[in-house]
Amino acid sequence: MIMKEKSLNPYVGGALIGLLAIALAYLSSILIGETKFFGTSTTFAKMSGMIQNLFFSSSSNEYFNRITLRIDWQFMFVIGIFLGSLITSLITGSFKIELVPPIFKERFGDNFLLRATLAFIGGIFVALGARLADGCPSGHGLSGMMQLSLSSLLAVIVFFTSAIIFANLIYRR
């Protein structure tokens, strides 16, 4: 039996994310006395520190000695992004495991090692860019724009412009 793929309205999803961001800011200021905002790039750096500390002493990296390495609300937010995406893909029937996505296969062939290498290199550039921009697209795009931050507006413009340029360079026919 082939299950027909359902889709979710992206505008409804965007509105729900906006309401969640407002709720986070409001409730965190009331409950803990400090306003918190969405963001994930620092959490990934903290996760790296936690993994490093499993294998090496915590004093081996000065950066990780300066930040608190613990499972906090942002860590749970990142886990929630993964679980929410998984649950949504299962509900809509769009879940599938693809070692090489069709659009990549069409352009570059079905070499998994090439795909993995390029994804790894791209991930390095994304992580470096997020650290240089002092935040990721979710931090700048959701939280920074919600605060009308000029630096976030500029960061979002650069994120989108870069994505459009590179998508056209890589996938344009």
DOKE-480558 format. One record per atom (N, C-alpha, C): residue in one letter; chain; x, y, z; atom name. Coordinates in steps of 0.1 Angstrom, whole numbers, padded with zeros to 4 digits. Each point is the difference from the previous one (the first is absolute). Layout:
BEGIN
 residu chaine     X     Y     Z atome
      A      A     X     Y     Z    CA
...
END
This chain:
BEGIN
 residu chaine     X     Y     Z atome
      M      A  0008 -0012  0000     N
      M      A -0008  0012  0000    CA
      M      A  0009  0012  0000     C
      I      A -0002  0009 -0009     N
      I      A  0007  0013 -0001    CA
      I      A -0008  0011  0007     C
      M      A  0007  0005  0010     N
      M      A -0007  0011  0008    CA
      M      A  0002  0013 -0007     C
      K      A -0011  0008 -0002     N
      K      A  0001  0013 -0006    CA
      K      A  0007  0010  0010     C
      E      A  0009  0007 -0005     N
      E      A  0007  0010  0008    CA
      E      A -0009  0012  0003     C
      K      A -0002  0003  0013     N
      K      A -0007  0012  0004    CA
      K      A  0010  0011  0001     C
      S      A -0005  0012  0000     N
      S      A  0009  0011  0003    CA
      S      A -0006  0010  0010     C
      L      A  0009  0006  0007     N
      L      A -0004  0010  0010    CA
      L      A  0001  0014 -0006     C
      N      A -0009  0009  0004     N
      N      A  0001  0013 -0005    CA
      N      A  0012  0008  0007     C
      P      A  0009  0005 -0008     N
      P      A  0012  0006  0005    CA
      P      A -0003  0013  0008     C
      Y      A -0011  0007 -0004     N
      Y      A -0004  0012  0007    CA
      Y      A -0005 -0003  0014     C
      V      A -0007 -0011  0001     N
      V      A -0005 -0004  0013    CA
      V      A  0012 -0003  0009     C
      G      A  0010 -0008 -0006     N
      G      A  0012 -0003  0008    CA
      G      A  0008  0012  0004     C
      G      A  0001  0010 -0009     N
      G      A  0007  0012  0003    CA
      G      A -0007  0008  0011     C
      A      A -0013  0001 -0001     N
      A      A -0008  0007  0011    CA
      A      A  0002 -0007  0013     C
      L      A  0000 -0013  0000     N
      L      A  0001 -0008  0013    CA
      L      A  0014  0002  0006     C
      I      A  0011  0000 -0009     N
      I      A  0013  0003  0005    CA
      I      A  0001  0014  0006     C
      G      A -0006  0010 -0007     N
      G      A  0000  0014  0005    CA
      G      A -0007  0000  0014     C
      L      A -0012 -0006  0001     N
      L      A -0007  0000  0013    CA
      L      A  0009 -0007  0011     C
      L      A  0007 -0011 -0004     N
      L      A  0009 -0007  0010    CA
      L      A  0011  0009  0004     C
      A      A  0006  0008 -0009     N
      A      A  0011  0009  0003    CA
      A      A -0005  0011  0010     C
      I      A -0012  0005 -0002     N
      I      A -0006  0010  0009    CA
      I      A -0002 -0006  0013     C
      A      A -0006 -0012  0000     N
      A      A -0003 -0007  0013    CA
      A      A  0013 -0003  0008     C
      L      A  0011 -0004 -0007     N
      L      A  0013 -0002  0006    CA
      L      A  0005  0013  0007     C
      A      A  0000  0011 -0007     N
      A      A  0005  0012  0005    CA
      A      A -0008  0005  0012     C
      Y      A -0014 -0001 -0001     N
      Y      A -0008  0004  0010    CA
      Y      A  0001 -0009  0013     C
      L      A -0002 -0013 -0002     N
      L      A  0001 -0009  0011    CA
      L      A  0013  0000  0007     C
      S      A  0011  0000 -0008     N
      S      A  0013  0000  0007    CA
      S      A  0003  0012  0008     C
      S      A -0005  0012 -0004     N
      S      A  0002  0012  0008    CA
      S      A -0008 -0001  0013     C
      I      A -0012 -0006 -0001     N
      I      A -0008 -0002  0012    CA
      I      A  0005 -0011  0010     C
      L      A  0003 -0011 -0006     N
      L      A  0004 -0012  0008    CA
      L      A  0014  0001  0006     C
      I      A  0010  0005 -0008     N
      I      A  0014  0000  0004    CA
      I      A  0006  0014  0001     C
      G      A -0008  0010 -0003     N
      G      A  0004  0013  0001    CA
      G      A  0010  0005 -0011     C
      E      A  0002 -0008 -0010     N
      E      A  0009  0003 -0011    CA
      E      A -0006 -0004 -0013     C
      T      A -0001  0009 -0009     N
      T      A -0006 -0003 -0013    CA
      T      A  0009 -0009 -0009     C
      K      A -0005 -0011 -0004     N
      K      A  0007 -0009 -0009    CA
      K      A -0005  0000 -0014     C
      F      A  0009 -0003 -0010     N
      F      A -0004  0000 -0014    CA
      F      A  0005 -0013 -0006     C
      F      A -0006 -0003 -0012     N
      F      A  0004 -0012 -0007    CA
      F      A  0014  0002 -0006     C
      G      A  0007 -0011 -0002     N
      G      A  0013  0000 -0007    CA
      G      A  0006 -0014  0002     C
      T      A  0008 -0005 -0010     N
      T      A  0005 -0013  0001    CA
      T      A  0015 -0001 -0001     C
      S      A  0006  0010 -0006     N
      S      A  0015 -0002 -0003    CA
      S      A  0008 -0001  0012     C
      T      A -0003  0007  0011     N
      T      A  0008 -0002  0012    CA
      T      A -0003 -0014  0006     C
      T      A -0012 -0005 -0001     N
      T      A -0003 -0013  0005    CA
      T      A  0009 -0011 -0007     C
      F      A  0002  0002 -0013     N
      F      A  0008 -0010 -0007    CA
      F      A  0014  0001  0005     C
      A      A  0005  0012  0003     N
      A      A  0014  0001  0005    CA
      A      A  0001 -0006  0014     C
      K      A -0011  0002  0008     N
      K      A  0000 -0007  0013    CA
      K      A -0001 -0015 -0001     C
      M      A -0007 -0005 -0009     N
      M      A -0001 -0014 -0003    CA
      M      A  0014 -0006 -0003     C
      S      A  0007  0008 -0009     N
      S      A  0014 -0004 -0003    CA
      S      A  0009 -0001  0012     C
      G      A -0002  0010  0009     N
      G      A  0008  0000  0012    CA
      G      A -0004 -0012  0009     C
      M      A -0013 -0004  0001     N
      M      A -0004 -0011  0008    CA
      M      A  0007 -0013 -0006     C
      I      A -0001 -0001 -0013     N
      I      A  0006 -0012 -0006    CA
      I      A  0015  0000  0002     C
      Q      A  0007  0011 -0001     N
      Q      A  0014  0001  0002    CA
      Q      A  0004 -0004  0014     C
      N      A -0008  0004  0010     N
      N      A  0002 -0003  0014    CA
      N      A -0001 -0015  0003     C
      L      A -0007 -0007 -0009     N
      L      A -0001 -0014  0002    CA
      L      A  0013 -0007 -0002     C
      F      A  0009  0006 -0009     N
      F      A  0012 -0006 -0004    CA
      F      A  0013  0007  0005     C
      F      A -0002  0013  0004     N
      F      A  0012  0007  0004    CA
      F      A -0004  0008  0013     C
      S      A  0010  0005  0007     N
      S      A -0003  0008  0012    CA
      S      A -0006  0013 -0004     C
      S      A -0009  0005  0008     N
      S      A -0007  0012 -0003    CA
      S      A  0009  0012 -0001     C
      S      A  0012  0000  0005     N
      S      A  0009  0011  0000    CA
      S      A  0008  0000 -0013     C
      S      A -0002 -0009 -0009     N
      S      A  0008 -0001 -0013    CA
      S      A -0004  0011 -0010     C
      N      A -0012  0006  0002     N
      N      A -0005  0010 -0010    CA
      N      A -0004  0012  0008     C
      E      A  0006  0012 -0002     N
      E      A -0003  0012  0007    CA
      E      A -0014  0005 -0003     C
      Y      A -0005 -0002 -0012     N
      Y      A -0013  0005 -0003    CA
      Y      A -0011 -0007  0008     C
      F      A  0002 -0014  0001     N
      F      A -0010 -0008  0007    CA
      F      A  0001  0003  0015     C
      N      A  0011  0005  0005     N
      N      A  0002  0003  0014    CA
      N      A -0008  0013  0004     C
      R      A -0002  0008 -0010     N
      R      A -0007  0013  0002    CA
      R      A -0015 -0001 -0001     C
      I      A -0006 -0011 -0006     N
      I      A -0014 -0001 -0001    CA
      I      A -0005 -0012  0009     C
      T      A -0012  0001  0004     N
      T      A -0006 -0010  0008    CA
      T      A -0005 -0012 -0009     C
      L      A  0006 -0011  0002     N
      L      A -0004 -0012 -0008    CA
      L      A -0010 -0008  0008     C
      R      A -0013  0001 -0003     N
      R      A -0010 -0007  0007    CA
      R      A -0012 -0002 -0010     C
      I      A -0009 -0009  0004     N
      I      A -0013 -0001 -0007    CA
      I      A -0009  0010  0005     C
      D      A -0003  0010 -0008     N
      D      A -0009  0011  0004    CA
      D      A -0012  0001 -0009     C
      W      A -0008  0010  0001     N
      W      A -0012  0002 -0009    CA
      W      A  0004  0001 -0015     C
      Q      A  0011  0006 -0003     N
      Q      A  0004  0001 -0014    CA
      Q      A  0005 -0013 -0005     C
      F      A  0006 -0008  0008     N
      F      A  0004 -0014 -0004    CA
      F      A -0013 -0008 -0003     C
      M      A -0010  0001  0008     N
      M      A -0013 -0007 -0002    CA
      M      A -0007  0006 -0012     C
      F      A  0002  0013 -0003     N
      F      A -0006  0006 -0012    CA
      F      A  0006 -0007 -0013     C
      V      A  0013 -0002  0000     N
      V      A  0006 -0006 -0011    CA
      V      A -0005 -0014 -0002     C
      I      A -0001 -0008  0011     N
      I      A -0005 -0013 -0001    CA
      I      A -0015  0000 -0005     C
      G      A -0007  0010  0005     N
      G      A -0014  0002 -0005    CA
      G      A -0002  0003 -0014     C
      I      A  0010  0007 -0006     N
      I      A  0000  0003 -0014    CA
      I      A  0001 -0014 -0008     C
      F      A  0009 -0008  0004     N
      F      A  0002 -0013 -0006    CA
      F      A -0013 -0009  0001     C
      L      A -0004 -0001  0013     N
      L      A -0012 -0008  0002    CA
      L      A -0013  0005 -0007     C
      G      A -0002  0013  0001     N
      G      A -0011  0006 -0007    CA
      G      A  0000 -0002 -0015     C
      S      A  0012  0001 -0006     N
      S      A  0001 -0003 -0014    CA
      S      A -0003 -0014 -0004     C
      L      A  0006 -0009  0009     N
      L      A -0003 -0014 -0002    CA
      L      A -0015 -0004  0001     C
      I      A -0006  0005  0010     N
      I      A -0014 -0002  0002    CA
      I      A -0009  0006 -0011     C
      T      A  0004  0012 -0004     N
      T      A -0008  0006 -0012    CA
      T      A  0002 -0008 -0012     C
      S      A  0012 -0005 -0003     N
      S      A  0002 -0008 -0012    CA
      S      A -0007 -0013  0000     C
      L      A -0002 -0006  0012     N
      L      A -0007 -0012  0002    CA
      L      A -0015  0002 -0002     C
      I      A -0005  0011  0006     N
      I      A -0014  0004 -0002    CA
      I      A -0004  0003 -0014     C
      T      A  0008  0007 -0007     N
      T      A -0003  0004 -0014    CA
      T      A  0004 -0011 -0010     C
      G      A  0006 -0011  0005     N
      G      A  0004 -0010 -0010    CA
      G      A  0012  0003 -0008     C
      S      A  0008  0010  0003     N
      S      A  0011  0004 -0008    CA
      S      A  0013 -0005  0005     C
      F      A  0000 -0008  0010     N
      F      A  0012 -0006  0006    CA
      F      A  0006 -0010 -0010     C
      K      A  0013  0002 -0002     N
      K      A  0007 -0010 -0008    CA
      K      A  0015  0002  0002     C
      I      A  0008 -0011  0000     N
      I      A  0014  0000  0001    CA
      I      A  0006  0001 -0013     C
      E      A  0008  0010 -0003     N
      E      A  0007  0002 -0013    CA
      E      A  0014  0003  0003     C
      L      A  0009 -0009 -0005     N
      L      A  0014  0002  0002    CA
      L      A  0005  0011 -0010     C
      V      A -0007  0001 -0011     N
      V      A  0003  0010 -0010    CA
      V      A -0013  0006 -0005     C
      P      A -0004  0012  0003     N
      P      A -0013  0006 -0005    CA
      P      A  0000  0000 -0015     C
      P      A -0012 -0001 -0006     N
      P      A -0002  0001 -0014    CA
      P      A  0006  0012 -0007     C
      I      A -0001  0012  0006     N
      I      A  0005  0012 -0007    CA
      I      A  0015 -0001  0000     C
      F      A  0007 -0005  0010     N
      F      A  0014 -0002  0000    CA
      F      A  0004 -0011 -0010     C
      K      A -0007 -0011  0000     N
      K      A  0003 -0011 -0010    CA
      K      A -0001  0005 -0014     C
      E      A -0010  0008 -0003     N
      E      A -0002  0005 -0014    CA
      E      A  0012  0009 -0004     C
      R      A  0005  0007  0009     N
      R      A  0011  0010 -0004    CA
      R      A  0014 -0006  0001     C
      F      A  0002 -0008  0011     N
      F      A  0014 -0005  0003    CA
      F      A  0001 -0015  0000     C
      G      A -0010 -0008 -0002     N
      G      A  0000 -0014  0000    CA
      G      A -0003 -0006  0014     C
      D      A  0000 -0013  0001     N
      D      A -0004 -0006  0012    CA
      D      A  0011 -0005  0010     C
      N      A  0011  0007 -0001     N
      N      A  0012 -0003  0009    CA
      N      A -0003  0005  0014     C
      F      A -0002 -0009  0009     N
      F      A -0003  0004  0014    CA
      F      A  0011  0006  0007     C
      L      A  0012 -0004 -0003     N
      L      A  0012  0005  0006    CA
      L      A  0002  0015 -0004     C
      L      A -0002  0003 -0012     N
      L      A  0000  0014 -0005    CA
      L      A -0010  0008  0007     C
      R      A -0012 -0005  0001     N
      R      A -0011  0007  0007    CA
      R      A  0003  0003  0015     C
      A      A  0005 -0010  0006     N
      A      A  0004  0001  0015    CA
      A      A  0011  0010  0001     C
      T      A  0010  0000 -0008     N
      T      A  0012  0009  0001    CA
      T      A -0005  0014 -0003     C
      L      A -0008  0003 -0010     N
      L      A -0005  0013 -0002    CA
      L      A -0009  0005  0011     C
      A      A -0008 -0009  0005     N
      A      A -0009  0004  0011    CA
      A      A  0009  0004  0013     C
      F      A  0010 -0008  0002     N
      F      A  0009  0003  0012    CA
      F      A  0007  0014 -0002     C
      I      A  0005  0002 -0012     N
      I      A  0007  0013 -0003    CA
      I      A -0010  0011  0001     C
      G      A -0012 -0002 -0005     N
      G      A -0011  0011  0001    CA
      G      A -0003  0002  0014     C
      G      A -0001 -0010  0008     N
      G      A -0003  0001  0015    CA
      G      A  0011  0009  0007     C
      I      A  0012 -0002 -0004     N
      I      A  0011  0007  0006    CA
      I      A -0002  0015 -0003     C
      F      A -0003  0003 -0013     N
      F      A -0002  0014 -0004    CA
      F      A -0012  0006  0007     C
      V      A -0011 -0007  0001     N
      V      A -0012  0005  0007    CA
      V      A  0003  0002  0015     C
      A      A  0008 -0009  0006     N
      A      A  0003  0002  0015    CA
      A      A  0009  0012  0001     C
      L      A  0010  0002 -0008     N
      L      A  0009  0011  0001    CA
      L      A -0008  0013 -0003     C
      G      A -0008  0000 -0010     N
      G      A -0008  0012 -0002    CA
      G      A -0009  0004  0011     C
      A      A -0007 -0010  0006     N
      A      A -0008  0003  0012    CA
      A      A  0007  0005  0011     C
      R      A  0012 -0005  0003     N
      R      A  0009  0005  0011    CA
      R      A  0005  0014 -0004     C
      L      A  0003  0003 -0012     N
      L      A  0005  0013 -0004    CA
      L      A -0011  0010  0001     C
      A      A -0012 -0004 -0004     N
      A      A -0012  0009  0000    CA
      A      A -0005  0002  0015     C
      D      A  0006 -0008  0009     N
      D      A -0005  0000  0014    CA
      D      A -0014 -0005  0001     C
      G      A -0004 -0009 -0008     N
      G      A -0013 -0007  0000    CA
      G      A -0003 -0006 -0013     C
      C      A -0010 -0009  0001     N
      C      A -0004 -0008 -0011    CA
      C      A -0013  0006 -0006     C
      P      A -0005 -0005 -0011     N
      P      A -0012  0005 -0006    CA
      P      A -0012  0000  0009     C
      S      A -0001 -0011  0009     N
      S      A -0012  0000  0009    CA
      S      A  0002  0011  0011     C
      G      A  0012  0002  0004     N
      G      A  0002  0011  0010    CA
      G      A -0002  0013 -0005     C
      H      A  0006  0003 -0012     N
      H      A -0001  0013 -0006    CA
      H      A -0014  0002 -0006     C
      G      A -0005 -0010 -0007     N
      G      A -0012  0001 -0008    CA
      G      A -0012  0000  0009     C
      L      A  0000 -0008  0011     N
      L      A -0012  0001  0009    CA
      L      A  0002  0010  0011     C
      S      A  0010 -0002  0008     N
      S      A  0002  0008  0012    CA
      S      A  0004  0014 -0003     C
      G      A  0010  0001 -0009     N
      G      A  0006  0013 -0003    CA
      G      A -0010  0009 -0007     C
      M      A -0007 -0006 -0010     N
      M      A -0010  0008 -0007    CA
      M      A -0012  0004  0009     C
      M      A -0003 -0009  0009     N
      M      A -0011  0003  0010    CA
      M      A  0003  0012  0008     C
      Q      A  0013  0002  0002     N
      Q      A  0005  0012  0008    CA
      Q      A  0003  0012 -0009     C
      L      A -0002 -0002 -0013     N
      L      A  0003  0011 -0010    CA
      L      A  0015  0004  0000     C
      S      A  0008 -0011  0002     N
      S      A  0015  0002  0000    CA
      S      A  0005  0003 -0014     C
      L      A  0008  0011 -0001     N
      L      A  0006  0003 -0013    CA
      L      A  0010 -0010 -0004     C
      S      A  0008 -0005  0009     N
      S      A  0010 -0010 -0003    CA
      S      A -0007 -0013 -0005     C
      S      A -0011 -0003  0006     N
      S      A -0007 -0012 -0004    CA
      S      A -0006  0001 -0014     C
      L      A -0005  0012 -0003     N
      L      A -0006  0003 -0013    CA
      L      A  0011 -0002 -0010     C
      L      A  0012  0006  0002     N
      L      A  0011 -0002 -0009    CA
      L      A  0005 -0015 -0001     C
      A      A  0000 -0007  0011     N
      A      A  0004 -0014  0000    CA
      A      A -0010 -0008 -0008     C
      V      A -0013  0002  0001     N
      V      A -0010 -0007 -0007    CA
      V      A  0001  0003 -0015     C
      I      A  0003  0012 -0004     N
      I      A  0002  0004 -0014    CA
      I      A  0011 -0008 -0005     C
      V      A  0012  0000  0007     N
      V      A  0011 -0008 -0005    CA
      V      A -0003 -0015  0000     C
      F      A -0007 -0005  0010     N
      F      A -0003 -0015 -0001    CA
      F      A -0008 -0003 -0012     C
      F      A -0011  0008 -0003     N
      F      A -0008 -0003 -0011    CA
      F      A  0007  0002 -0014     C
      T      A  0007  0011  0000     N
      T      A  0007  0003 -0013    CA
      T      A  0011 -0011 -0003     C
      S      A  0007 -0004  0010     N
      S      A  0010 -0010 -0002    CA
      S      A -0007 -0013 -0004     C
      A      A -0011 -0004  0006     N
      A      A -0007 -0012 -0003    CA
      A      A -0005  0000 -0015     C
      I      A -0005  0011 -0004     N
      I      A -0005  0002 -0014    CA
      I      A  0012 -0001 -0010     C
      I      A  0011  0007  0003     N
      I      A  0011 -0001 -0009    CA
      I      A  0006 -0014 -0001     C
      F      A  0002 -0006  0012     N
      F      A  0006 -0014 -0001    CA
      F      A -0009 -0010 -0006     C
      A      A -0013  0001  0003     N
      A      A -0010 -0010 -0006    CA
      A      A  0000  0002 -0015     C
      N      A  0001  0012 -0005     N
      N      A  0001  0002 -0014    CA
      N      A  0013 -0005 -0006     C
      L      A  0011  0003  0007     N
      L      A  0013 -0005 -0005    CA
      L      A  0000 -0015 -0001     C
      I      A -0005 -0007  0010     N
      I      A  0001 -0014  0001    CA
      I      A -0011 -0007 -0008     C
      Y      A -0012  0004  0000     N
      Y      A -0011 -0007 -0006    CA
      Y      A -0006  0006 -0013     C
      R      A  0004  0011 -0004     N
      R      A -0006  0006 -0012    CA
      R      A  0004 -0008 -0012     C
      R      A -0009 -0001 -0009     N
      R      A  0002 -0008 -0012    CA
      R      A  0006  0009 -0011     C
END
